[in-house]
Amino acid sequence: MRFPLPLSPSPLFNRRGVDVDFPLLASCLALLGLGFVMVTSASSDVAAAQTGNTFYYMIRQIIYLLLGAGAGLLTLLIPVASWQKHSGRLLLVGVLLLILVLVPGIGRQVNGAQRWIGLGFFNIQPSELAKMFTVIYLASYLVRRQEFVRTRIRGIFLPLVLLGMLALLLLLEPDFGATVVLFGTGVVMLFLGGVALRFFLPLAAGTLVLGVMVMTMESYRMQRLTNFIDPWADQFGAGYQLSQALIAFGRGEWFGVGLGNSVQKQFYLPEAHTDFVFAVLAEELGMIGALLTVGLFVLVTLRAMYIGLCAEREQQYFSAYVSYGLAILWIGQFLINIGVNVGLLPTKGLTLPFLSYGGSSLVICCVSLALLLRIDWERRTQLGNADVEFSEADFADDEEPQHGR
């Protein structure tokens, strides 16, 4: 009986030992370690008050990290061609999960938003899976319909319908932040896939207009839009979260008040270990710590884009588009979360990749990292190394997908 996932060749099983892109791996591990420390610090008081256990969220974060590490190791064993071959099925899974989360009795509601499917100890956030699966499907579509996308406006019709459907499902939760990130990533991927400017510019303008319309459609979104401009006008009401976050930044000054010494995390700043963990980080580690964290995010994103560029030069277009898409997802969430924390954007419930507390986000970040490492390894070794003889047929069950090799 043949094992479904070949142990060799892979970045983990070859005669060169573990063969991965060290700058990307080291940067992401640094963010994961920093996130673990900050989640532990930011959640200690809330955990003690809610559960009687100061380390409640820390223990859960350790479990999420272990799950993410296991999922990442498994992803390293899966050939990139398999992701491309099953991209349609993955997208279907993502859509079905987004529909299920809206079904009463299945979806779990927290703070007025129904974004989770409860599985006892672990809650799945379908939007995290949907974002990654959408990137994989769009990358496959751009490879299969490359000329059609570049020369005909009808070539971008299917991706736009798909993005519109996913956006509608996300808005029904509601999750406006995830909608912006997903739709924005899809539009940028179409541009990188070669859509002509005469098609792309109207598309970008239409996306912007639709975004403004959706933002102004609901009264609570308009309230957030007006309050973030001057949170002090209603600092104990609609502007409370942002006011407390700005106080945290002010208290941090250059070098911070010291790890574990945040005052704002002590019931002043809501969601201190999730959406506003960066504000607690800035308070405890200061501007220097905050800037170093931003530098790590920039390094991770640039490295992911570089992996995509190298894959594109090798004509591995699916790998390239996936790398670009994942990098855009990361930087999009990063910019929105940081923008919310410093008051440049309206308050949105969007986690900070690798740093915020949360199971689905953390596991998907680890899977995305492993997929990028696999893409880089396949590019450098051309599906292996000189010491191992094999072909791409070892990975395919029936048909061989177009992988641009």
Secondary structure as a PSIPRED ss2 file (coil, helix, strand):
# PSIPRED VFORMAT (PSIPRED V4.0)

   1 M C   1.000  0.000  0.000
   2 R C   1.000  0.000  0.000
   3 F C   1.000  0.000  0.000
   4 P C   1.000  0.000  0.000
   5 L C   1.000  0.000  0.000
   6 P C   1.000  0.000  0.000
   7 L C   1.000  0.000  0.000
   8 S C   1.000  0.000  0.000
   9 P C   1.000  0.000  0.000
  10 S C   1.000  0.000  0.000
  11 P C   1.000  0.000  0.000
  12 L C   1.000  0.000  0.000
  13 F C   1.000  0.000  0.000
  14 N C   1.000  0.000  0.000
  15 R C   1.000  0.000  0.000
  16 R C   1.000  0.000  0.000
  17 G C   1.000  0.000  0.000
  18 V C   1.000  0.000  0.000
  19 D C   1.000  0.000  0.000
  20 V C   1.000  0.000  0.000
  21 D C   1.000  0.000  0.000
  22 F H   0.000  1.000  0.000
  23 P H   0.000  1.000  0.000
  24 L H   0.000  1.000  0.000
  25 L H   0.000  1.000  0.000
  26 A H   0.000  1.000  0.000
  27 S H   0.000  1.000  0.000
  28 C H   0.000  1.000  0.000
  29 L H   0.000  1.000  0.000
  30 A H   0.000  1.000  0.000
  31 L H   0.000  1.000  0.000
  32 L H   0.000  1.000  0.000
  33 G H   0.000  1.000  0.000
  34 L H   0.000  1.000  0.000
  35 G H   0.000  1.000  0.000
  36 F H   0.000  1.000  0.000
  37 V H   0.000  1.000  0.000
  38 M H   0.000  1.000  0.000
  39 V H   0.000  1.000  0.000
  40 T H   0.000  1.000  0.000
  41 S H   0.000  1.000  0.000
  42 A H   0.000  1.000  0.000
  43 S H   0.000  1.000  0.000
  44 S H   0.000  1.000  0.000
  45 D H   0.000  1.000  0.000
  46 V H   0.000  1.000  0.000
  47 A H   0.000  1.000  0.000
  48 A H   0.000  1.000  0.000
  49 A H   0.000  1.000  0.000
  50 Q H   0.000  1.000  0.000
  51 T H   0.000  1.000  0.000
  52 G C   1.000  0.000  0.000
  53 N C   1.000  0.000  0.000
  54 T C   1.000  0.000  0.000
  55 F C   1.000  0.000  0.000
  56 Y H   0.000  1.000  0.000
  57 Y H   0.000  1.000  0.000
  58 M H   0.000  1.000  0.000
  59 I H   0.000  1.000  0.000
  60 R H   0.000  1.000  0.000
  61 Q H   0.000  1.000  0.000
  62 I H   0.000  1.000  0.000
  63 I H   0.000  1.000  0.000
  64 Y H   0.000  1.000  0.000
  65 L H   0.000  1.000  0.000
  66 L H   0.000  1.000  0.000
  67 L H   0.000  1.000  0.000
  68 G H   0.000  1.000  0.000
  69 A H   0.000  1.000  0.000
  70 G H   0.000  1.000  0.000
  71 A H   0.000  1.000  0.000
  72 G H   0.000  1.000  0.000
  73 L H   0.000  1.000  0.000
  74 L H   0.000  1.000  0.000
  75 T H   0.000  1.000  0.000
  76 L H   0.000  1.000  0.000
  77 L C   1.000  0.000  0.000
  78 I C   1.000  0.000  0.000
  79 P C   1.000  0.000  0.000
  80 V H   0.000  1.000  0.000
  81 A H   0.000  1.000  0.000
  82 S H   0.000  1.000  0.000
  83 W H   0.000  1.000  0.000
  84 Q H   0.000  1.000  0.000
  85 K H   0.000  1.000  0.000
  86 H C   1.000  0.000  0.000
  87 S H   0.000  1.000  0.000
  88 G H   0.000  1.000  0.000
  89 R H   0.000  1.000  0.000
  90 L H   0.000  1.000  0.000
  91 L H   0.000  1.000  0.000
  92 L H   0.000  1.000  0.000
  93 V H   0.000  1.000  0.000
  94 G H   0.000  1.000  0.000
  95 V H   0.000  1.000  0.000
  96 L H   0.000  1.000  0.000
  97 L H   0.000  1.000  0.000
  98 L H   0.000  1.000  0.000
  99 I H   0.000  1.000  0.000
 100 L H   0.000  1.000  0.000
 101 V C   1.000  0.000  0.000
 102 L C   1.000  0.000  0.000
 103 V C   1.000  0.000  0.000
 104 P C   1.000  0.000  0.000
 105 G C   1.000  0.000  0.000
 106 I C   1.000  0.000  0.000
 107 G E   0.000  0.000  1.000
 108 R E   0.000  0.000  1.000
 109 Q E   0.000  0.000  1.000
 110 V E   0.000  0.000  1.000
 111 N C   1.000  0.000  0.000
 112 G C   1.000  0.000  0.000
 113 A E   0.000  0.000  1.000
 114 Q E   0.000  0.000  1.000
 115 R E   0.000  0.000  1.000
 116 W E   0.000  0.000  1.000
 117 I E   0.000  0.000  1.000
 118 G E   0.000  0.000  1.000
 119 L E   0.000  0.000  1.000
 120 G C   1.000  0.000  0.000
 121 F C   1.000  0.000  0.000
 122 F E   0.000  0.000  1.000
 123 N E   0.000  0.000  1.000
 124 I E   0.000  0.000  1.000
 125 Q C   1.000  0.000  0.000
 126 P H   0.000  1.000  0.000
 127 S H   0.000  1.000  0.000
 128 E H   0.000  1.000  0.000
 129 L H   0.000  1.000  0.000
 130 A H   0.000  1.000  0.000
 131 K H   0.000  1.000  0.000
 132 M H   0.000  1.000  0.000
 133 F H   0.000  1.000  0.000
 134 T H   0.000  1.000  0.000
 135 V H   0.000  1.000  0.000
 136 I H   0.000  1.000  0.000
 137 Y H   0.000  1.000  0.000
 138 L H   0.000  1.000  0.000
 139 A H   0.000  1.000  0.000
 140 S H   0.000  1.000  0.000
 141 Y H   0.000  1.000  0.000
 142 L H   0.000  1.000  0.000
 143 V H   0.000  1.000  0.000
 144 R H   0.000  1.000  0.000
 145 R C   1.000  0.000  0.000
 146 Q H   0.000  1.000  0.000
 147 E H   0.000  1.000  0.000
 148 F H   0.000  1.000  0.000
 149 V H   0.000  1.000  0.000
 150 R H   0.000  1.000  0.000
 151 T H   0.000  1.000  0.000
 152 R C   1.000  0.000  0.000
 153 I H   0.000  1.000  0.000
 154 R H   0.000  1.000  0.000
 155 G H   0.000  1.000  0.000
 156 I H   0.000  1.000  0.000
 157 F H   0.000  1.000  0.000
 158 L H   0.000  1.000  0.000
 159 P H   0.000  1.000  0.000
 160 L H   0.000  1.000  0.000
 161 V H   0.000  1.000  0.000
 162 L H   0.000  1.000  0.000
 163 L H   0.000  1.000  0.000
 164 G H   0.000  1.000  0.000
 165 M H   0.000  1.000  0.000
 166 L H   0.000  1.000  0.000
 167 A H   0.000  1.000  0.000
 168 L H   0.000  1.000  0.000
 169 L H   0.000  1.000  0.000
 170 L H   0.000  1.000  0.000
 171 L H   0.000  1.000  0.000
 172 L C   1.000  0.000  0.000
 173 E C   1.000  0.000  0.000
 174 P C   1.000  0.000  0.000
 175 D C   1.000  0.000  0.000
 176 F H   0.000  1.000  0.000
 177 G H   0.000  1.000  0.000
 178 A H   0.000  1.000  0.000
 179 T H   0.000  1.000  0.000
 180 V H   0.000  1.000  0.000
 181 V H   0.000  1.000  0.000
 182 L H   0.000  1.000  0.000
 183 F H   0.000  1.000  0.000
 184 G H   0.000  1.000  0.000
 185 T H   0.000  1.000  0.000
 186 G H   0.000  1.000  0.000
 187 V H   0.000  1.000  0.000
 188 V H   0.000  1.000  0.000
 189 M H   0.000  1.000  0.000
 190 L H   0.000  1.000  0.000
 191 F H   0.000  1.000  0.000
 192 L H   0.000  1.000  0.000
 193 G C   1.000  0.000  0.000
 194 G C   1.000  0.000  0.000
 195 V C   1.000  0.000  0.000
 196 A C   1.000  0.000  0.000
 197 L H   0.000  1.000  0.000
 198 R H   0.000  1.000  0.000
 199 F H   0.000  1.000  0.000
 200 F H   0.000  1.000  0.000
 201 L H   0.000  1.000  0.000
 202 P H   0.000  1.000  0.000
 203 L H   0.000  1.000  0.000
 204 A H   0.000  1.000  0.000
 205 A H   0.000  1.000  0.000
 206 G H   0.000  1.000  0.000
 207 T H   0.000  1.000  0.000
 208 L H   0.000  1.000  0.000
 209 V H   0.000  1.000  0.000
 210 L H   0.000  1.000  0.000
 211 G H   0.000  1.000  0.000
 212 V H   0.000  1.000  0.000
 213 M H   0.000  1.000  0.000
 214 V H   0.000  1.000  0.000
 215 M H   0.000  1.000  0.000
 216 T H   0.000  1.000  0.000
 217 M H   0.000  1.000  0.000
 218 E C   1.000  0.000  0.000
 219 S H   0.000  1.000  0.000
 220 Y H   0.000  1.000  0.000
 221 R H   0.000  1.000  0.000
 222 M H   0.000  1.000  0.000
 223 Q H   0.000  1.000  0.000
 224 R H   0.000  1.000  0.000
 225 L H   0.000  1.000  0.000
 226 T H   0.000  1.000  0.000
 227 N H   0.000  1.000  0.000
 228 F C   1.000  0.000  0.000
 229 I C   1.000  0.000  0.000
 230 D C   1.000  0.000  0.000
 231 P H   0.000  1.000  0.000
 232 W H   0.000  1.000  0.000
 233 A H   0.000  1.000  0.000
 234 D H   0.000  1.000  0.000
 235 Q C   1.000  0.000  0.000
 236 F C   1.000  0.000  0.000
 237 G C   1.000  0.000  0.000
 238 A C   1.000  0.000  0.000
 239 G C   1.000  0.000  0.000
 240 Y H   0.000  1.000  0.000
 241 Q H   0.000  1.000  0.000
 242 L H   0.000  1.000  0.000
 243 S H   0.000  1.000  0.000
 244 Q H   0.000  1.000  0.000
 245 A H   0.000  1.000  0.000
 246 L H   0.000  1.000  0.000
 247 I H   0.000  1.000  0.000
 248 A H   0.000  1.000  0.000
 249 F H   0.000  1.000  0.000
 250 G H   0.000  1.000  0.000
 251 R H   0.000  1.000  0.000
 252 G H   0.000  1.000  0.000
 253 E C   1.000  0.000  0.000
 254 W C   1.000  0.000  0.000
 255 F C   1.000  0.000  0.000
 256 G C   1.000  0.000  0.000
 257 V C   1.000  0.000  0.000
 258 G C   1.000  0.000  0.000
 259 L C   1.000  0.000  0.000
 260 G C   1.000  0.000  0.000
 261 N C   1.000  0.000  0.000
 262 S C   1.000  0.000  0.000
 263 V C   1.000  0.000  0.000
 264 Q C   1.000  0.000  0.000
 265 K C   1.000  0.000  0.000
 266 Q C   1.000  0.000  0.000
 267 F C   1.000  0.000  0.000
 268 Y C   1.000  0.000  0.000
 269 L C   1.000  0.000  0.000
 270 P C   1.000  0.000  0.000
 271 E C   1.000  0.000  0.000
 272 A C   1.000  0.000  0.000
 273 H C   1.000  0.000  0.000
 274 T C   1.000  0.000  0.000
 275 D C   1.000  0.000  0.000
 276 F C   1.000  0.000  0.000
 277 V H   0.000  1.000  0.000
 278 F H   0.000  1.000  0.000
 279 A H   0.000  1.000  0.000
 280 V H   0.000  1.000  0.000
 281 L H   0.000  1.000  0.000
 282 A H   0.000  1.000  0.000
 283 E H   0.000  1.000  0.000
 284 E H   0.000  1.000  0.000
 285 L H   0.000  1.000  0.000
 286 G H   0.000  1.000  0.000
 287 M H   0.000  1.000  0.000
 288 I H   0.000  1.000  0.000
 289 G H   0.000  1.000  0.000
 290 A H   0.000  1.000  0.000
 291 L H   0.000  1.000  0.000
 292 L H   0.000  1.000  0.000
 293 T H   0.000  1.000  0.000
 294 V H   0.000  1.000  0.000
 295 G H   0.000  1.000  0.000
 296 L H   0.000  1.000  0.000
 297 F H   0.000  1.000  0.000
 298 V H   0.000  1.000  0.000
 299 L H   0.000  1.000  0.000
 300 V H   0.000  1.000  0.000
 301 T H   0.000  1.000  0.000
 302 L H   0.000  1.000  0.000
 303 R H   0.000  1.000  0.000
 304 A H   0.000  1.000  0.000
 305 M H   0.000  1.000  0.000
 306 Y H   0.000  1.000  0.000
 307 I H   0.000  1.000  0.000
 308 G H   0.000  1.000  0.000
 309 L H   0.000  1.000  0.000
 310 C H   0.000  1.000  0.000
 311 A H   0.000  1.000  0.000
 312 E H   0.000  1.000  0.000
 313 R H   0.000  1.000  0.000
 314 E C   1.000  0.000  0.000
 315 Q C   1.000  0.000  0.000
 316 Q C   1.000  0.000  0.000
 317 Y H   0.000  1.000  0.000
 318 F H   0.000  1.000  0.000
 319 S H   0.000  1.000  0.000
 320 A H   0.000  1.000  0.000
 321 Y H   0.000  1.000  0.000
 322 V H   0.000  1.000  0.000
 323 S H   0.000  1.000  0.000
 324 Y H   0.000  1.000  0.000
 325 G H   0.000  1.000  0.000
 326 L H   0.000  1.000  0.000
 327 A H   0.000  1.000  0.000
 328 I H   0.000  1.000  0.000
 329 L H   0.000  1.000  0.000
 330 W H   0.000  1.000  0.000
 331 I H   0.000  1.000  0.000
 332 G H   0.000  1.000  0.000
 333 Q H   0.000  1.000  0.000
 334 F H   0.000  1.000  0.000
 335 L H   0.000  1.000  0.000
 336 I H   0.000  1.000  0.000
 337 N H   0.000  1.000  0.000
 338 I H   0.000  1.000  0.000
 339 G H   0.000  1.000  0.000
 340 V H   0.000  1.000  0.000
 341 N H   0.000  1.000  0.000
 342 V H   0.000  1.000  0.000
 343 G C   1.000  0.000  0.000
 344 L C   1.000  0.000  0.000
 345 L C   1.000  0.000  0.000
 346 P C   1.000  0.000  0.000
 347 T C   1.000  0.000  0.000
 348 K C   1.000  0.000  0.000
 349 G C   1.000  0.000  0.000
 350 L C   1.000  0.000  0.000
 351 T C   1.000  0.000  0.000
 352 L C   1.000  0.000  0.000
 353 P C   1.000  0.000  0.000
 354 F C   1.000  0.000  0.000
 355 L C   1.000  0.000  0.000
 356 S C   1.000  0.000  0.000
 357 Y C   1.000  0.000  0.000
 358 G C   1.000  0.000  0.000
 359 G H   0.000  1.000  0.000
 360 S H   0.000  1.000  0.000
 361 S H   0.000  1.000  0.000
 362 L H   0.000  1.000  0.000
 363 V H   0.000  1.000  0.000
 364 I H   0.000  1.000  0.000
 365 C H   0.000  1.000  0.000
 366 C H   0.000  1.000  0.000
 367 V H   0.000  1.000  0.000
 368 S H   0.000  1.000  0.000
 369 L H   0.000  1.000  0.000
 370 A H   0.000  1.000  0.000
 371 L H   0.000  1.000  0.000
 372 L H   0.000  1.000  0.000
 373 L H   0.000  1.000  0.000
 374 R H   0.000  1.000  0.000
 375 I H   0.000  1.000  0.000
 376 D H   0.000  1.000  0.000
 377 W H   0.000  1.000  0.000
 378 E H   0.000  1.000  0.000
 379 R H   0.000  1.000  0.000
 380 R H   0.000  1.000  0.000
 381 T H   0.000  1.000  0.000
 382 Q C   1.000  0.000  0.000
 383 L C   1.000  0.000  0.000
 384 G C   1.000  0.000  0.000
 385 N C   1.000  0.000  0.000
 386 A C   1.000  0.000  0.000
 387 D C   1.000  0.000  0.000
 388 V C   1.000  0.000  0.000
 389 E C   1.000  0.000  0.000
 390 F C   1.000  0.000  0.000
 391 S C   1.000  0.000  0.000
 392 E H   0.000  1.000  0.000
 393 A H   0.000  1.000  0.000
 394 D H   0.000  1.000  0.000
 395 F C   1.000  0.000  0.000
 396 A C   1.000  0.000  0.000
 397 D C   1.000  0.000  0.000
 398 D C   1.000  0.000  0.000
 399 E C   1.000  0.000  0.000
 400 E C   1.000  0.000  0.000
 401 P C   1.000  0.000  0.000
 402 Q C   1.000  0.000  0.000
 403 H C   1.000  0.000  0.000
 404 G C   1.000  0.000  0.000
 405 R C   1.000  0.000  0.000
